[in-house]
Amino acid sequence: MTDLNSLSKEELIKLVTQKEEQLRAAEDLAEKRERSNIKFARGVTSLALLLKDVNGSYLAQVEEYLSYADDEEAKKAMKVLYDMISYGIKTIGVTSVQIASFFAHGNEAMKAGETSEQAYAKAQSNLKELRQVRSFTNNVKGIVKLSNAIAKASKTLDASTNATVKTLQEISEINKESEPSPVKEKQTHRGRVNNIENLPEAGPTKATKISATCRECGEPLAGFEDLMVNLKTAMTDFEAGYRQQNTYTIGFCQKCGQVEVFMDPGQDHPLFPVRHMSTKTILSWNQAMCIGIPLERALKRFEQEAGLGSNTGSYSLFDYQRFYLKPLFKALEKVLQQRDVLVCDETPFSCLQDQGRGKLPASGAEAKGKTNYIVALTTADHAPKPITLYYYSPTRSAENIGRILEDYNFETLVTDGYSGYRTILNNRNQDKPILDHVRHQSCLVHLRREILKVVLPSDLFKKLLDKPEAFLMQQLEKLLKADTEGMKLHAALRAINSIFLFEAQKNDGLISPEKARLTQAKLMKCLDRMMKASEGLVRQKGSLWEKAKDHPAAKPCVYYLNAREDFKTFLENPEIPPCTNKVERAIRGVAILRKNSQHKHSPQYMEAMCIALSIDATLRENGVDTFRWLQDYSQALFKHITAKGITQLWKETGCKQNKFSIRLPEKAGTDGANNPYLPENLTEDFDMKPWLDSIFNPSNSQQ
């Protein structure tokens, strides 16, 4: 420590001045540090706010806020912030780099964002591009406008410029052959219509049209008046709106021992002779389920007010679906199994027991998968006698879906790009001659979606399309001459759109199927040329293709090349559709039901639901009034069940009975499948042919 007494006057003045300067420097440093921390806090706040709506200006603001950060702590904070910016660029800004390189010339590989101080320079350049591409929504109208502009710009260039220009000109020439579809008059709604007079009246009904002779042998029905039996199907203590008293008449043939049941058309009846649940009520529930209305709460309320036991409603609906609708499902299945062309897709739908959840049976249940599926099978667009069937599958594996398809004799299967279908077809074609192989058509719409994911940065199109036409043509000509990946994919997209234009004209009868397929074959060559033109982006590894560079155009090219031949199968037969649109429309209703109902409890209930959905979908696409048709069908099947059951009981007991009890499979006991009162045995000889004919007959009337 310095002894102040030993210092001279000049030395004391110098020492005091030095201490004052050190103190001022310390105060300045403290103030600067405080400003740096405050500015850093402001910078981070501004950064967080501006990241919500990226406009590219926040980096300049951050740079200004941190301009005084010259101490070590602030520098560390700056490094953390730069790393944060780098992470944001990696997750958000990298898209701008990909889009920029996609529309620029060359196939340079993408690099991940750097960290530390280098991220600042990288972020500035990336965000400059990001400002041009803020939104990536599907702007299909913008795509159409830009596609037309690109086609127009290609006409001004020489065909020898490059393959992309030549292909676009070729597509334009092919499209000239298409004729505009005639304008169809739009049907207007009639407005509110009062149909109350057309509604059936509720209340007791009695069969009036009866026969006094046996249908089997023609003999008179003995003791007819004495054997008329009124079987009431009602909840007697329930509200009149739900109570229906219905009477049907039974006649016995003394000669052949047959029983006949007489009912008026449209007359209600119980589900089974000793049940009290109205079939019309069950039909209403079934239809509600098929259009996506969840029934759990409605059924519970119904059971409470009607004084019924727990789950009576759901059990009755389940019985109706598996005993009344299943025979019809099996008959439709036999027809669909002989179709040459099938369209297939699947959608998730949870089954609690197969996921190891919910109320499990006493014997236990093995969890089969976290996600369960409904598989939809349908005929092709505009195929005669259209049918749509649904199946439950515990998983999406090729094994489970293949088990559903194993009894089908199709020649062509139309699906999306899921690899499981290729496995199924490879197993099916194993050890078969090439001429006997089942063909596969891969969906062109799914390929179109893969391309749209890359070419849909809508803001970029909007800015370009907002420019004067002369400037737009000039810019597009530059891109076409540079033969960028973007122009190649746009040419491919235009080829696909033209393929569907001719497909629509074929379906509307404006051009012949032969001409449509010849024209589409030319367009497929254009598509193939463009999808194979991206050399350097993809590479072949064994029998499959993979990305060679992290470029946005590589993914749709890989998708196409791995199913290249399968995209062309539809050219061989006008009946084969180029896409899976029909089955995707079929599973849309399942998706609505899934959102509302979320799950089914057991595989048995899943299968029953699929049966109901299948019948409803098939009736609708054939233009049938579903409720009325099912009411007539259910009444005919009920009469068959009742007559057969009472006839059997008469033979067994020797006494004329007016009712009998059915035996459910789960309660059949030791009788097993030989029990004649099992619903399957009661319905097995029901003549389904006239009902199938009434579905596919344009008049939709039972023969």
Backbone hydrogen bonds, N-H to C=O, Kabsch-Sander energy under -0.5 kcal/mol:
donor,donor_aa,acceptor,acceptor_aa,energy
4,L,2,T,-0.8
6,S,3,D,-0.9
7,L,4,L,-1.2
12,L,8,S,-2.0
13,I,9,K,-2.1
14,K,10,E,-2.1
15,L,11,E,-2.1
16,V,12,L,-2.5
17,T,13,I,-2.3
18,Q,14,K,-2.0
19,K,15,L,-2.4
20,E,16,V,-2.4
21,E,17,T,-2.1
22,Q,18,Q,-2.2
23,L,19,K,-2.4
24,R,20,E,-2.5
25,A,21,E,-2.4
26,A,22,Q,-2.3
27,E,23,L,-2.4
28,D,24,R,-2.7
29,L,25,A,-2.6
30,A,26,A,-2.4
31,E,27,E,-2.5
32,K,28,D,-2.8
33,R,29,L,-2.7
34,E,30,A,-2.1
35,R,31,E,-2.5
36,S,32,K,-2.6
37,N,33,R,-2.4
38,I,34,E,-2.4
39,K,35,R,-3.0
40,F,36,S,-2.5
41,A,37,N,-2.4
42,R,38,I,-2.5
43,G,39,K,-2.6
44,V,40,F,-2.7
45,T,41,A,-2.3
46,S,42,R,-2.9
47,L,43,G,-2.7
48,A,44,V,-2.6
49,L,45,T,-2.1
50,L,46,S,-2.8
51,L,47,L,-2.0
52,K,48,A,-0.5
52,K,49,L,-0.9
53,D,50,L,-0.7
54,V,51,L,-0.5
61,Q,57,S,-1.4
62,V,58,Y,-2.7
63,E,59,L,-2.4
64,E,60,A,-1.9
65,Y,61,Q,-2.6
66,L,62,V,-1.9
67,S,64,E,-1.3
69,A,66,L,-1.6
70,D,68,Y,-1.9
75,K,71,D,-2.0
76,K,72,E,-2.3
77,A,73,E,-2.2
78,M,74,A,-2.6
79,K,75,K,-2.1
80,V,76,K,-2.3
81,L,77,A,-2.4
82,Y,78,M,-2.7
83,D,79,K,-2.5
84,M,80,V,-2.2
85,I,81,L,-2.7
86,S,82,Y,-2.6
87,Y,83,D,-2.3
88,G,84,M,-2.2
89,I,85,I,-2.6
90,K,86,S,-2.2
91,T,87,Y,-1.9
92,I,88,G,-2.8
93,G,88,G,-1.1
94,V,89,I,-2.3
95,T,92,I,-1.3
96,S,93,G,-0.8
97,V,93,G,-1.2
98,Q,94,V,-2.2
99,I,95,T,-2.7
100,A,96,S,-2.5
101,S,97,V,-2.6
102,F,98,Q,-2.2
103,F,99,I,-1.9
104,A,100,A,-0.6
118,Q,115,T,-0.8
119,A,116,S,-1.4
120,Y,117,E,-1.2
121,A,117,E,-0.7
122,K,118,Q,-1.8
123,A,119,A,-3.0
124,Q,120,Y,-2.0
125,S,121,A,-1.7
126,N,122,K,-2.3
127,L,123,A,-2.7
128,K,124,Q,-1.2
129,E,125,S,-1.1
129,E,126,N,-0.5
130,L,126,N,-2.2
131,R,127,L,-1.7
132,Q,129,E,-1.3
133,V,129,E,-0.6
133,V,130,L,-0.8
139,N,137,T,-1.5
140,V,138,N,-1.2
143,I,139,N,-1.8
144,V,140,V,-2.4
145,K,141,K,-2.4
146,L,142,G,-2.6
147,S,143,I,-2.9
148,N,144,V,-2.4
149,A,145,K,-2.2
150,I,146,L,-2.8
151,A,147,S,-2.3
152,K,148,N,-2.2
153,A,149,A,-2.5
154,S,150,I,-2.2
155,K,151,A,-1.0
156,T,152,K,-0.6
156,T,153,A,-0.9
157,L,154,S,-1.1
161,T,158,D,-2.2
166,K,162,N,-2.0
167,T,163,A,-2.5
168,L,164,T,-2.4
169,Q,165,V,-2.2
170,E,166,K,-2.0
171,I,167,T,-2.5
172,S,168,L,-2.0
173,E,169,Q,-1.9
174,I,170,E,-2.1
175,N,171,I,-2.4
176,K,172,S,-0.9
177,E,174,I,-1.5
178,S,175,N,-1.3
195,N,193,V,-0.8
198,N,195,N,-1.4
199,L,195,N,-0.5
199,L,196,I,-1.0
205,T,245,Q,-0.7
207,A,247,T,-0.6
210,I,208,T,-1.2
214,C,219,E,-3.0
218,G,214,C,-1.8
221,L,212,A,-2.8
222,A,220,P,-0.8
222,A,252,F,-0.5
224,F,221,L,-0.7
227,L,223,G,-1.3
228,M,225,E,-0.8
231,L,229,V,-0.7
232,K,230,N,-0.7
234,A,232,K,-0.6
236,T,234,A,-0.7
238,F,235,M,-2.4
242,Y,239,E,-1.4
243,R,239,E,-1.3
246,N,244,Q,-0.7
247,T,205,T,-1.7
249,T,262,F,-2.1
251,G,260,E,-2.5
253,C,258,Q,-2.6
254,Q,220,P,-0.5
254,Q,252,F,-0.6
257,G,253,C,-1.4
260,E,251,G,-2.5
262,F,249,T,-3.0
267,Q,264,D,-2.1
271,L,277,M,-1.3
275,R,272,F,-2.1
279,T,269,H,-2.4
282,I,278,S,-1.8
283,L,279,T,-2.8
284,S,280,K,-2.1
285,W,281,T,-2.0
286,N,282,I,-2.7
287,Q,283,L,-2.5
288,A,284,S,-2.2
289,M,285,W,-2.4
290,C,286,N,-1.8
291,I,287,Q,-1.1
291,I,288,A,-0.5
292,G,289,M,-1.6
293,I,288,A,-2.5
299,L,295,L,-3.0
300,K,296,E,-1.9
301,R,297,R,-2.4
302,F,298,A,-2.3
303,E,299,L,-2.6
304,Q,300,K,-2.2
305,E,301,R,-2.4
306,A,302,F,-2.2
307,G,303,E,-0.6
307,G,304,Q,-0.7
308,L,303,E,-2.4
312,T,309,G,-1.8
315,Y,311,N,-2.6
316,S,312,T,-2.3
317,L,313,G,-2.3
318,F,314,S,-2.3
319,D,315,Y,-2.7
320,Y,316,S,-2.4
321,Q,317,L,-2.3
322,R,318,F,-2.3
323,F,319,D,-2.2
324,Y,319,D,-0.6
324,Y,320,Y,-1.9
325,L,320,Y,-1.7
326,K,321,Q,-0.8
328,L,324,Y,-0.6
329,F,325,L,-2.6
330,K,326,K,-2.8
331,A,327,P,-1.7
332,L,328,L,-2.4
333,E,329,F,-2.6
334,K,330,K,-1.8
335,V,331,A,-1.2
336,L,332,L,-2.5
337,Q,333,E,-2.3
338,Q,335,V,-1.2
339,R,336,L,-1.7
342,L,412,T,-2.2
343,V,378,T,-2.6
344,C,414,V,-2.7
345,D,376,A,-1.7
347,T,374,I,-2.0
349,F,372,N,-2.5
350,S,598,Q,-0.7
352,L,600,K,-2.3
353,Q,601,H,-2.0
355,Q,351,C,-0.7
355,Q,352,L,-1.2
356,G,353,Q,-1.4
357,R,352,L,-3.1
360,L,358,G,-0.8
364,G,361,P,-2.1
368,K,354,D,-2.8
369,G,354,D,-1.6
373,Y,393,S,-2.8
374,I,347,T,-2.8
375,V,391,Y,-3.0
376,A,345,D,-3.1
377,L,389,L,-2.9
378,T,343,V,-2.1
379,T,387,I,-1.6
383,A,380,A,-1.7
389,L,377,L,-3.0
391,Y,375,V,-2.5
393,S,373,Y,-2.9
401,I,397,S,-2.3
402,G,398,A,-2.3
403,R,399,E,-1.5
404,I,400,N,-1.2
405,L,401,I,-1.7
406,E,402,G,-1.0
408,Y,405,L,-1.8
409,N,337,Q,-2.8
411,E,340,D,-2.6
412,T,340,D,-2.3
413,L,439,R,-2.2
414,V,342,L,-2.8
415,T,413,L,-0.6
415,T,441,Q,-2.0
421,Y,418,Y,-1.3
422,R,418,Y,-0.6
423,T,419,S,-1.8
424,I,420,G,-2.1
425,L,421,Y,-2.4
426,N,422,R,-2.6
427,N,423,T,-2.3
428,R,424,I,-2.0
429,N,425,L,-2.4
430,Q,426,N,-0.6
432,K,429,N,-1.9
436,D,433,P,-1.4
437,H,434,I,-1.5
439,R,411,E,-3.0
441,Q,413,L,-2.5
442,S,440,H,-0.6
442,S,566,D,-1.5
443,C,415,T,-1.8
444,L,578,P,-2.7
447,L,443,C,-1.1
448,R,444,L,-2.3
449,R,445,V,-2.2
450,E,446,H,-1.8
451,I,447,L,-1.9
452,L,448,R,-2.6
453,K,449,R,-2.0
454,V,450,E,-0.6
454,V,451,I,-1.1
455,V,451,I,-1.8
456,L,452,L,-0.5
458,S,456,L,-1.5
459,D,135,S,-0.9
460,L,457,P,-1.1
461,F,457,P,-1.1
462,K,458,S,-2.7
463,K,459,D,-2.5
464,L,460,L,-1.7
465,L,461,F,-3.4
466,D,462,K,-1.7
467,K,464,L,-1.0
472,L,468,P,-2.6
473,M,469,E,-3.0
474,Q,470,A,-1.9
475,Q,471,F,-2.4
476,L,472,L,-2.6
477,E,473,M,-2.4
478,K,474,Q,-1.6
479,L,475,Q,-2.0
480,L,476,L,-2.6
481,K,477,E,-2.5
482,A,478,K,-2.2
483,D,479,L,-0.7
483,D,480,L,-0.6
484,T,479,L,-1.4
486,G,102,F,-1.4
488,K,484,T,-1.7
489,L,485,E,-2.3
490,H,486,G,-2.1
491,A,487,M,-2.0
492,A,488,K,-2.1
493,L,489,L,-2.6
494,R,490,H,-2.2
495,A,491,A,-1.9
496,I,492,A,-2.1
497,N,493,L,-2.4
498,S,494,R,-2.0
499,I,495,A,-1.9
500,F,496,I,-1.9
501,L,497,N,-1.5
502,F,498,S,-2.0
503,E,499,I,-1.6
504,A,500,F,-2.2
505,Q,501,L,-1.7
506,K,502,F,-2.1
507,N,503,E,-2.3
508,D,504,A,-1.8
509,G,506,K,-1.2
510,L,505,Q,-2.4
511,I,505,Q,-1.0
516,A,512,S,-2.4
517,R,513,P,-2.2
518,L,514,E,-2.1
519,T,515,K,-2.3
520,Q,516,A,-2.6
521,A,517,R,-2.0
522,K,518,L,-1.3
523,L,519,T,-1.8
524,M,520,Q,-2.4
525,K,521,A,-1.5
526,C,522,K,-1.5
527,L,523,L,-2.5
528,D,524,M,-2.7
529,R,525,K,-2.2
530,M,526,C,-1.8
531,M,527,L,-2.4
532,K,528,D,-1.5
533,A,530,M,-0.8
535,E,533,A,-2.1
536,G,538,V,-0.5
537,L,534,S,-1.4
538,V,534,S,-0.7
539,R,546,E,-2.5
541,K,544,L,-3.4
544,L,541,K,-1.6
546,E,539,R,-2.7
548,A,537,L,-3.7
549,K,537,L,-1.4
551,H,549,K,-2.3
554,A,551,H,-1.7
555,K,551,H,-0.6
557,C,553,A,-1.1
558,V,554,A,-2.5
559,Y,555,K,-2.5
560,Y,556,P,-2.0
561,L,557,C,-2.7
562,N,558,V,-2.0
563,A,560,Y,-1.5
564,R,561,L,-0.9
567,F,563,A,-1.3
567,F,564,R,-0.6
568,K,565,E,-1.2
569,T,566,D,-0.7
571,L,568,K,-1.8
572,E,569,T,-2.0
573,N,570,F,-0.9
576,I,573,N,-1.7
584,E,580,T,-2.1
585,R,581,N,-2.1
586,A,582,K,-1.5
587,I,583,V,-1.7
588,R,584,E,-0.5
588,R,585,R,-0.6
589,G,585,R,-0.6
591,A,587,I,-2.0
592,I,588,R,-1.8
593,L,589,G,-2.2
594,R,590,V,-2.7
595,K,591,A,-1.8
596,N,592,I,-1.7
597,S,593,L,-3.4
598,Q,593,L,-0.6
598,Q,594,R,-1.9
599,H,597,S,-2.1
600,K,350,S,-2.1
606,M,602,S,-2.0
607,E,603,P,-2.5
608,A,604,Q,-2.1
609,M,605,Y,-2.2
610,C,606,M,-2.3
611,I,607,E,-2.1
612,A,608,A,-2.1
613,L,609,M,-2.6
614,S,610,C,-2.2
615,I,611,I,-2.2
616,D,612,A,-2.3
617,A,613,L,-2.6
618,T,614,S,-2.4
619,L,615,I,-2.4
620,R,616,D,-2.3
621,E,617,A,-2.3
622,N,618,T,-0.8
623,G,620,R,-1.9
624,V,619,L,-2.7
626,T,624,V,-1.1
629,W,625,D,-2.8
630,L,626,T,-2.6
631,Q,627,F,-2.1
632,D,628,R,-2.2
633,Y,629,W,-2.7
634,S,630,L,-2.9
635,Q,631,Q,-2.1
636,A,632,D,-2.2
637,L,633,Y,-2.3
638,F,634,S,-2.6
639,K,635,Q,-2.4
640,H,636,A,-1.8
641,I,637,L,-2.8
642,T,638,F,-2.9
643,A,639,K,-2.4
644,K,640,H,-2.3
645,G,641,I,-2.7
646,I,642,T,-2.6
647,T,643,A,-2.1
648,Q,644,K,-2.2
649,L,645,G,-2.2
650,W,646,I,-2.4
651,K,647,T,-2.0
652,E,648,Q,-2.0
653,T,649,L,-2.5
654,G,650,W,-2.2
657,Q,655,C,-0.7
662,I,660,F,-0.5
663,R,677,Y,-2.5
664,L,662,I,-0.5
667,K,664,L,-1.8
668,A,665,P,-1.0
671,D,668,A,-1.3
672,G,669,G,-0.7
674,N,671,D,-1.1
675,N,672,G,-1.4
678,L,675,N,-1.6
681,N,678,L,-0.6
682,L,678,L,-2.0
683,T,679,P,-1.7
684,E,680,E,-0.9
686,F,683,T,-1.8
688,M,686,F,-0.8
692,L,688,M,-2.2
693,D,689,K,-2.7
694,S,690,P,-1.7
695,I,691,W,-1.2
696,F,692,L,-2.0
697,N,693,D,-1.8
700,N,697,N,-1.7
703,Q,690,P,-0.5
